[in-house]
């Protein structure tokens, strides 16, 4: 008797992984195979995936004994409905270059640990794709979500079409499996046909930008910067024009030009500085939140995700819970400081205001529009004053370090990732950054500590703050650094 074909499926909750496993099993049976499937349920949408295992073997009159669970190194077809899930199973050893074919979409559903990280906690998608290509015998990785949307179908149906081709199953047997299932038959058949016809050599759609192109008036200033940095600089200009206008973008370019004139600042350094500076100069406040929630593109995306047809009414409800700091910080600085003093005096600094805003209703739209209109007075706000002071401190430290230790200057640039968000997140990040600046960077610059490991000390402090926003790991790291700098003498 020949070896069975072993199929492992990893899907998030609600993504139709069980339906896909059922289709594969029924199609295999209809195509003359003996087949069996099992599943191991996960915990929740992104705290644990559900895995499905299917074995199929050409029937020869005898009843085969099929396994109930996959074995690392013995999977012929691995299917993931999300890219990080593909990475997890590759890391676990289920994908091998001598036998495994991978089917995985480019889509990401971010894990909780990715969302709550103090810096950019997202897993590197390029790294996962490279691993998939390196460790598999064959791979089919593409924007299958867009393919499903174009067919007005679910992702699992598109993947079923891809699996049919990879397993050389009879397309008619697969169509029969969908019809026997009886759920959303027409839509699932459309998705199946789209996956079956998918061409791996098709060109990816052109990249689009979230903002309008950089105004032509900034062309000369952008071109004067190092070539390696121009992509990030141009993206930064587009982001900041959208955030606050042309004057804000010009200030951004002036700040970059200040460093581009420094001999020690090469193209990669300016590129990373441009990226981090653009993010910090477009800080997240309630005005920005309102701006983004009112975007036509966002509402169109919501309609697409809801699979609304023309004429369907879609209601969007925002669940917000701003605290006094977030609300008052958008007011003019003197007024905001006075009101915040009263809030602290009254013990209300931890109070929050739960809100349900109907974005697609008149009153909710007017509420968000009123907030977004405060963009005009944002430069006078307390939050803008706080951000300006922080940015100037950060840039001054970078400039001083650039002349002393360029590697350390690059690490100081990366500390901008600690200061993000709003409310408690912003306050914790700012406090951790201030400690790193006061207890590591400034003493290193003035010779108060051993300068031999300047860059590494800043790196380790940043990683400690990212791993533990409450600051306990940073406390331990700073204490160990001081112990090295001031050893106990006999």
C-alpha positions as CSV (number, residue, x, y, z in Angstrom):
1,X,0.0,0.0,0.0
2,X,1.3,3.5,-0.9
3,X,2.0,6.3,1.5
4,X,-0.9,8.5,2.4
5,X,-1.0,12.2,1.4
6,X,-0.8,14.3,4.6
7,X,-2.5,17.7,4.9
8,X,-2.2,20.1,7.8
9,X,-4.4,23.2,8.0
10,X,-3.9,26.1,10.5
11,X,-6.7,28.6,10.8
12,X,-7.9,31.3,13.2
13,X,-11.3,31.1,14.8
14,X,-14.1,31.9,12.5
15,X,-12.1,31.6,9.3
16,X,-13.7,28.5,8.0
17,X,-10.8,26.1,8.6
18,X,-13.2,23.3,9.6
19,X,-15.3,23.8,6.4
20,X,-12.1,23.7,4.3
21,X,-11.1,20.4,6.0
22,X,-14.5,19.0,5.4
23,X,-14.4,20.0,1.7
24,X,-11.0,18.4,1.2
25,X,-12.2,15.2,2.9
26,X,-15.4,15.0,0.9
27,X,-13.6,15.8,-2.4
28,X,-11.0,13.1,-1.7
29,X,-13.7,10.5,-1.0
30,X,-15.5,11.5,-4.2
31,X,-12.3,11.2,-6.1
32,X,-11.7,7.6,-5.0
33,X,-9.5,8.1,-1.9
34,X,-9.9,6.8,1.6
35,X,-9.8,9.9,3.8
36,X,-9.9,10.9,7.4
37,X,-9.8,14.3,9.3
38,X,-9.2,15.4,12.8
39,X,-9.0,18.7,14.5
40,X,-7.4,20.4,17.6
41,X,-9.4,23.4,18.7
42,X,-7.7,26.7,19.5
43,X,-8.4,29.2,22.3
44,X,-9.6,32.3,20.6
45,X,-9.4,34.5,17.5
46,X,-5.7,35.3,18.0
47,X,-4.6,33.6,21.2
48,X,-4.5,30.2,19.5
49,X,-5.3,28.7,16.1
50,X,-7.3,25.6,15.3
51,X,-5.4,23.0,13.4
52,X,-7.0,20.4,11.2
53,X,-5.3,17.3,9.9
54,X,-6.4,15.3,6.8
55,X,-4.9,12.1,5.5
56,X,-6.0,10.6,2.2
57,X,-4.9,7.4,0.5
58,X,-5.9,5.7,-2.8
59,X,-8.3,3.0,-1.9
60,X,-7.4,-0.5,-3.2
61,X,-10.1,-2.5,-1.6
62,X,-8.5,-2.7,1.9
63,X,-9.4,-0.4,4.8
64,X,-6.3,1.7,5.6
65,X,-5.2,2.7,9.1
66,X,-4.7,6.5,9.0
67,X,-3.1,8.7,11.6
68,X,-5.0,11.1,13.8
69,X,-2.2,13.7,14.2
70,X,0.5,15.2,12.0
71,X,4.2,14.3,12.5
72,X,6.9,17.0,12.1
73,X,8.7,16.4,8.8
74,X,5.9,14.3,7.3
75,X,3.5,16.9,5.9
76,X,2.8,17.0,2.2
77,X,0.6,20.0,2.0
78,X,0.5,22.8,4.6
79,X,-2.3,25.4,4.5
80,X,-2.4,28.5,6.6
81,X,-5.2,31.1,6.5
82,X,-2.9,33.8,7.9
83,X,0.8,34.5,7.4
84,X,2.0,34.3,11.0
85,X,0.3,31.0,11.4
86,X,2.4,29.8,8.5
87,X,5.5,31.0,10.4
88,X,4.5,29.2,13.6
89,X,4.1,25.8,11.9
90,X,7.3,26.3,9.9
91,X,9.2,27.0,13.1
92,X,7.6,23.9,14.7
93,X,9.2,21.7,11.9
94,X,6.1,20.6,10.0
95,X,7.3,22.2,6.8
96,X,10.3,20.5,5.0
97,X,12.0,21.2,1.7
98,X,11.9,17.6,0.6
99,X,8.2,17.2,0.5
100,X,6.0,20.1,1.8
101,X,4.0,22.4,-0.4
102,X,2.8,25.6,1.3
103,X,-0.4,27.6,0.6
104,X,-0.6,30.8,2.6
105,X,-2.1,34.3,2.1
106,X,-0.2,37.5,2.6
107,X,-2.9,38.7,5.0
108,X,-2.1,39.4,8.7
109,X,-4.3,39.4,11.7
110,X,-2.1,40.9,14.4
111,X,-1.6,39.0,17.6
112,X,-2.2,40.7,21.0
113,X,1.6,40.7,21.7
114,X,2.1,42.6,18.4
115,X,-0.5,45.2,19.2
116,X,0.6,46.0,22.8
117,X,4.3,46.2,22.1
118,X,5.8,49.6,23.1
119,X,7.6,49.7,19.7
120,X,6.6,48.3,16.4
121,X,5.8,44.7,17.5
122,X,4.7,43.3,14.2
123,X,6.4,40.1,13.0
124,X,8.5,40.6,9.9
125,X,6.3,39.4,7.0
126,X,9.2,39.3,4.6
127,X,11.1,37.1,7.0
128,X,8.2,34.6,7.2
129,X,7.8,34.6,3.4
130,X,11.5,33.9,2.9
131,X,11.3,31.1,5.5
132,X,8.3,29.6,3.6
133,X,10.2,29.7,0.3
134,X,13.4,28.3,1.9
135,X,11.9,25.4,3.8
136,X,9.2,24.2,1.4
137,X,9.4,22.1,-1.7
138,X,6.8,24.4,-3.4
139,X,5.0,27.5,-2.3
140,X,1.9,29.4,-3.3
141,X,1.8,32.7,-1.4
142,X,-0.2,35.6,-2.6
143,X,-2.9,38.1,-1.9
144,X,-5.7,35.6,-1.7
145,X,-7.8,37.9,0.4
146,X,-8.1,40.3,-2.5
147,X,-8.9,37.4,-4.8
148,X,-11.7,36.4,-2.5
149,X,-13.0,40.0,-2.3
150,X,-13.0,40.2,-6.1
151,X,-15.0,37.0,-6.3
152,X,-17.3,38.1,-3.5
153,X,-16.4,34.9,-1.7
154,X,-14.7,33.7,1.5
155,X,-11.0,33.1,1.7
156,X,-11.3,29.4,2.5
157,X,-13.1,28.8,-0.8
158,X,-10.2,30.4,-2.7
159,X,-7.7,28.3,-0.8
160,X,-9.8,25.2,-1.6
161,X,-9.2,25.9,-5.3
162,X,-5.5,26.3,-4.7
163,X,-5.4,23.0,-2.7
164,X,-7.4,21.2,-5.5
165,X,-4.7,22.0,-8.0
166,X,-1.8,21.3,-5.6
167,X,-3.2,17.8,-4.7
168,X,-4.3,17.1,-8.3
169,X,-7.8,16.4,-7.1
170,X,-10.7,16.3,-9.6
171,X,-12.1,19.8,-9.9
172,X,-15.6,18.2,-10.3
173,X,-15.2,16.3,-7.1
174,X,-14.3,19.5,-5.3
175,X,-17.3,21.3,-6.8
176,X,-19.5,18.4,-5.6
177,X,-18.1,18.7,-2.1
178,X,-19.1,22.4,-2.0
179,X,-22.6,21.6,-3.3
180,X,-23.1,18.8,-0.8
181,X,-22.1,21.1,2.0
182,X,-25.0,23.3,1.0
183,X,-23.8,26.6,2.6
184,X,-23.4,29.7,0.4
185,X,-22.9,27.4,-2.6
186,X,-22.8,30.0,-5.3
187,X,-20.3,32.2,-3.5
188,X,-18.1,29.3,-2.5
189,X,-18.0,28.0,-6.1
190,X,-17.0,31.5,-7.3
191,X,-14.1,31.5,-4.7
192,X,-13.1,27.9,-5.7
193,X,-12.9,28.8,-9.4
194,X,-10.8,31.9,-8.6
195,X,-8.4,29.8,-6.6
196,X,-8.3,27.1,-9.2
197,X,-7.4,29.7,-11.9
198,X,-4.9,31.6,-9.8
199,X,-1.6,32.3,-11.6
200,X,1.4,32.4,-9.3
201,X,3.2,34.5,-11.9
202,X,0.6,37.2,-11.9
203,X,2.0,40.6,-11.1
204,X,1.2,42.1,-7.8
205,X,-1.0,45.1,-7.9
206,X,0.8,48.4,-7.7
207,X,1.5,49.8,-4.2
208,X,-0.8,52.6,-3.2
209,X,-0.1,55.3,-0.6
210,X,-2.4,56.2,2.2
211,X,-2.0,59.9,1.6
212,X,-1.8,62.4,-1.3
213,X,1.5,62.6,-3.1
214,X,4.1,65.0,-1.7
215,X,3.6,68.6,-3.0
216,X,5.9,69.6,-5.8
217,X,7.2,72.5,-3.8
218,X,9.1,70.1,-1.6
219,X,10.8,68.3,-4.6
220,X,14.1,70.2,-4.4
221,X,14.4,69.8,-0.6
222,X,13.7,66.0,-0.9
223,X,16.2,65.6,-3.8
224,X,18.9,67.4,-1.7
225,X,18.8,64.6,0.8
226,X,20.7,61.3,0.4
227,X,19.2,59.0,-2.2
228,X,18.8,56.1,0.2
229,X,16.6,58.3,2.4
230,X,14.3,59.8,-0.2
231,X,11.6,57.1,-0.1
232,X,11.1,57.5,3.6
233,X,11.4,61.3,3.4
234,X,8.8,61.5,0.7
235,X,6.4,59.3,2.7
236,X,7.0,61.4,5.8
237,X,6.2,64.6,3.9
238,X,2.9,63.1,2.6
239,X,2.0,62.0,6.1
240,X,2.7,65.3,7.7
241,X,0.9,67.4,5.0
242,X,-2.1,65.2,5.7
243,X,-1.6,65.6,9.5
244,X,-1.1,69.3,9.8
245,X,-0.3,71.0,6.5
246,X,2.6,72.2,4.4
247,X,4.2,74.3,7.1
248,X,4.5,71.2,9.3
249,X,6.1,69.2,6.5
250,X,8.6,72.1,5.9
251,X,9.6,72.0,9.6
252,X,10.2,68.2,9.1
253,X,12.5,68.8,6.2
254,X,14.3,71.6,8.0
255,X,15.0,69.2,10.9
256,X,16.3,66.5,8.5
257,X,18.5,69.0,6.6
258,X,20.2,69.9,9.9
259,X,21.5,66.3,10.1
260,X,22.1,65.8,6.4
261,X,24.8,68.5,6.7
262,X,26.7,66.5,9.3
263,X,29.6,64.5,7.9
264,X,28.9,61.5,10.1
265,X,25.3,61.1,8.9
266,X,25.1,58.7,6.0
267,X,22.1,57.7,3.8
268,X,20.7,54.8,6.0
269,X,21.0,57.0,9.1
270,X,19.0,59.8,7.5
271,X,16.5,57.3,6.2
272,X,15.8,55.9,9.6
273,X,15.7,59.3,11.3
274,X,13.2,60.4,8.6
275,X,10.9,57.5,9.4
276,X,11.0,57.9,13.2
277,X,10.7,61.7,13.0
278,X,7.7,61.6,10.7
279,X,5.9,59.3,13.1
280,X,6.7,61.5,16.1
281,X,5.6,64.7,14.3
282,X,2.2,63.1,13.6
283,X,1.5,62.0,17.1
284,X,-1.7,60.2,17.9
285,X,-4.2,62.4,19.6
286,X,-8.0,62.5,19.7
287,X,-8.0,65.0,16.8
288,X,-6.0,62.5,14.7
289,X,-8.3,59.7,15.7
290,X,-11.3,61.7,14.5
291,X,-9.6,62.6,11.3
292,X,-8.9,58.9,10.5
293,X,-12.3,57.6,11.5
294,X,-14.0,60.0,9.1
295,X,-12.0,59.0,6.0
296,X,-14.1,57.9,3.1
297,X,-11.5,55.2,2.4
298,X,-12.0,53.8,5.9
299,X,-15.8,53.7,5.5
300,X,-15.4,52.1,2.1
301,X,-13.1,49.4,3.7
302,X,-15.7,48.8,6.5
303,X,-18.4,48.3,3.8
304,X,-16.1,45.9,2.0
305,X,-15.3,43.9,5.1
306,X,-19.0,43.7,5.9
307,X,-19.6,42.5,2.3
308,X,-22.3,45.1,1.9
309,X,-24.0,45.3,-1.4
310,X,-25.0,48.5,-3.2
311,X,-28.0,50.0,-1.3
312,X,-27.3,48.1,1.9
313,X,-27.2,50.3,5.1
314,X,-24.1,49.8,7.2
315,X,-24.0,51.3,10.7
316,X,-20.6,52.0,12.2
317,X,-20.3,52.4,16.0
318,X,-17.1,53.6,17.6
319,X,-16.4,52.5,21.2
320,X,-14.2,55.2,22.8
321,X,-13.0,55.7,26.3
322,X,-10.9,58.8,26.5
323,X,-9.5,60.0,29.8
324,X,-9.1,63.6,31.0
325,X,-5.5,63.8,29.8
326,X,-6.4,62.9,26.2
327,X,-9.4,65.3,26.1
328,X,-7.7,68.3,27.8
329,X,-4.4,68.0,26.0
330,X,-5.9,69.2,22.7
331,X,-6.8,72.5,24.3
332,X,-4.5,75.5,24.3
333,X,-1.6,74.8,26.6
334,X,-2.2,77.4,29.4
335,X,-5.9,76.5,29.6
336,X,-5.1,72.7,29.5
337,X,-2.5,73.0,32.3
338,X,-4.9,74.8,34.5
339,X,-7.7,72.3,34.0
340,X,-5.4,69.3,34.4
341,X,-4.2,70.8,37.8
342,X,-7.9,70.9,38.9
343,X,-8.5,67.3,37.6
344,X,-5.5,66.0,39.7
345,X,-6.5,68.1,42.7
346,X,-10.0,66.5,42.5
347,X,-8.5,63.0,42.1
348,X,-10.1,62.5,38.7
349,X,-6.9,61.9,36.6
350,X,-7.8,58.2,36.2
351,X,-11.4,58.8,35.3
352,X,-12.6,57.8,31.8
353,X,-15.6,58.7,29.7
354,X,-17.1,55.7,27.8
355,X,-18.6,56.8,24.5
356,X,-20.5,55.1,21.7
357,X,-20.3,57.2,18.7
358,X,-22.4,56.3,15.6
359,X,-20.0,57.4,12.9
360,X,-22.6,56.9,10.2
361,X,-25.3,58.8,12.1
362,X,-25.8,62.5,11.9
363,X,-25.0,63.3,15.6
364,X,-22.0,60.9,15.7
365,X,-20.7,62.4,12.4
366,X,-21.0,65.9,13.8
367,X,-19.2,64.9,17.0
368,X,-16.2,63.5,15.1
369,X,-16.2,66.4,12.6
370,X,-16.0,68.9,15.5
371,X,-13.0,67.0,16.9
372,X,-11.3,66.8,13.6
373,X,-11.9,70.6,13.0
374,X,-9.7,71.2,16.0
375,X,-6.7,70.4,13.7
376,X,-6.5,74.2,13.1
377,X,-5.7,74.9,16.8
378,X,-3.6,71.8,17.3
379,X,-0.2,73.7,17.1
380,X,-1.3,75.7,20.2
381,X,-2.3,72.6,22.2
382,X,-0.7,71.2,25.2
383,X,0.0,67.9,23.4
384,X,1.8,69.8,20.6
385,X,3.9,71.7,23.2
386,X,4.8,68.4,24.9
387,X,5.7,66.8,21.6
388,X,7.8,69.7,20.4
389,X,9.8,69.8,23.7
390,X,10.4,66.0,23.5
391,X,11.4,66.1,19.8
392,X,14.0,68.9,20.4
393,X,15.5,67.0,23.4
394,X,15.7,63.8,21.3
395,X,17.3,65.5,18.3
396,X,19.8,67.3,20.5
397,X,20.9,64.0,22.0
398,X,21.2,62.5,18.6
399,X,23.3,65.4,17.3
400,X,25.7,65.2,20.3
401,X,26.1,61.5,20.0
402,X,26.6,61.7,16.2
403,X,29.9,63.5,16.7
404,X,31.0,61.2,19.6
405,X,29.7,57.7,18.5
406,X,27.6,57.4,15.3
407,X,26.5,53.8,16.3
408,X,25.1,55.2,19.5
409,X,23.4,58.0,17.6
410,X,21.6,55.4,15.5
411,X,20.4,53.7,18.7
412,X,19.1,56.9,20.1
413,X,17.1,57.4,16.9
414,X,15.4,54.1,17.6
415,X,14.4,55.1,21.1
416,X,11.6,57.2,19.5
417,X,9.7,54.0,19.3
418,X,9.2,54.1,23.0
419,X,7.1,57.3,22.9
420,X,3.8,56.5,21.2
421,X,0.1,56.4,21.5
422,X,-1.8,58.5,24.1
423,X,-3.0,58.4,27.6
424,X,-1.2,55.9,29.9
425,X,0.7,54.4,27.0
426,X,2.2,57.7,26.1
427,X,3.0,58.6,29.8
428,X,4.7,55.2,30.5
429,X,6.7,55.4,27.2
430,X,7.8,59.0,27.9
431,X,8.8,58.2,31.5
432,X,10.9,55.2,30.3
433,X,12.5,57.3,27.5
434,X,13.3,60.1,30.1
435,X,15.1,57.6,32.3
436,X,17.2,56.3,29.5
437,X,18.1,59.8,28.5
438,X,18.9,61.0,32.0
439,X,20.6,57.9,33.3
440,X,22.4,56.4,30.3
441,X,22.6,58.8,27.3
442,X,23.6,62.0,29.0
443,X,26.1,60.4,31.4
444,X,27.7,58.7,28.4
445,X,27.9,62.0,26.5
446,X,29.5,63.9,29.4
447,X,31.9,61.1,30.3
448,X,30.2,60.2,33.5
449,X,30.0,56.6,32.5
450,X,32.1,54.1,30.5
451,X,31.7,55.1,26.9
452,X,33.1,51.9,25.4
453,X,29.6,50.3,25.3
454,X,27.5,53.4,24.6
455,X,25.5,52.0,21.6
456,X,25.0,48.7,23.3
457,X,23.8,50.3,26.5
458,X,21.2,52.3,24.7
459,X,20.1,49.3,22.7
460,X,19.7,47.1,25.8
461,X,17.8,49.8,27.7
462,X,15.4,50.3,24.8
463,X,14.8,46.5,24.5
464,X,14.2,46.3,28.3
465,X,11.7,49.2,28.1
466,X,9.9,47.5,25.1
467,X,9.7,44.2,26.9
468,X,8.3,45.6,30.1
469,X,6.5,49.0,29.8
470,X,6.1,49.2,33.6
471,X,9.9,49.8,33.8
472,X,11.0,46.9,36.0
473,X,13.4,45.4,33.5
474,X,14.7,48.9,32.7
475,X,15.4,49.4,36.5
476,X,17.4,46.2,36.5
477,X,19.3,47.1,33.4
478,X,20.2,50.5,34.6
479,X,21.3,49.1,38.0
480,X,23.6,46.6,36.3
481,X,25.1,49.3,34.1
482,X,25.9,51.4,37.2
483,X,27.3,48.4,38.9
484,X,29.7,47.9,36.0
485,X,30.6,51.6,35.9
486,X,31.2,51.8,39.7
487,X,32.5,48.4,40.8
488,X,32.9,47.7,44.5
489,X,36.5,48.3,45.5
490,X,38.3,46.0,48.0
